[in-house]
Amino acid sequence: LVAEEDPARQAAYAERAQQGAARLEKIVASMGEASSLETMLGDSQLEGLDLGSLVASCVDAYRIAYPEAVFELSQPPEPARAQAVPEAIAQALDKLVANAVDFAVPGTTIRVDLEARELADPAGGRRPVAGWRVSVFNLGQPLPESMGESLFDSMVSVRDSRSASSSHLGLGLYLVRLIAEFHGGHVFAQNEGGGVRVGFTLPATTS
């Protein structure tokens, strides 16, 4: 930029430099968020809660935060009991919904589902354990079939965002993975019915 004498080229180089600096700033901020999350989880204690009430409250907030989007919630009528850190679960769902809003076909419905599922025993036993699956579905560009759970690795991006100001580097979904694994669950991403379903699981409890 310093060596360039053409004003037009100087302006173009300056714009590229500013864009690069903005991307780096977002990366550093996201990495700081991941570090803060790990610290918070390390200092937190699990508490008994109803996932259904928590998820429903979050969806109500999303309808206000994303007025251009249409949300549909599906959950069991009975309480969905689990031991968890409520703020962390809400943060994980925030990341999934933000991702779905960015990639959903405009005007289509974004589904948030809470379902009872049998999970693999985290202790390595043969008998499955009761659990919950929290997921967000949006119609839109599918994921590469070989992507699998690597989508949740840090700094991974496989879909172009419609928003030029957004930075999809996989850091948001990496935070979802940290939260799920802290709670003894796992993350998943799959193509389904012309769209993508992304979510995480949690073990269920009786109280």
PyMOL commands that set and color helices and strands:
alter all, ss='L'
color gray80, all
select helices_A, chain A and resi 7-42+51-65+86-103+148-152+171-182
alter helices_A, ss='H'
color red, helices_A
select strands_A, chain A and resi 47-50+70-74+81-84+109-119+129-139+187-192+195-203
alter strands_A, ss='S'
color yellow, strands_A
deselect
rebuild
show_as cartoon
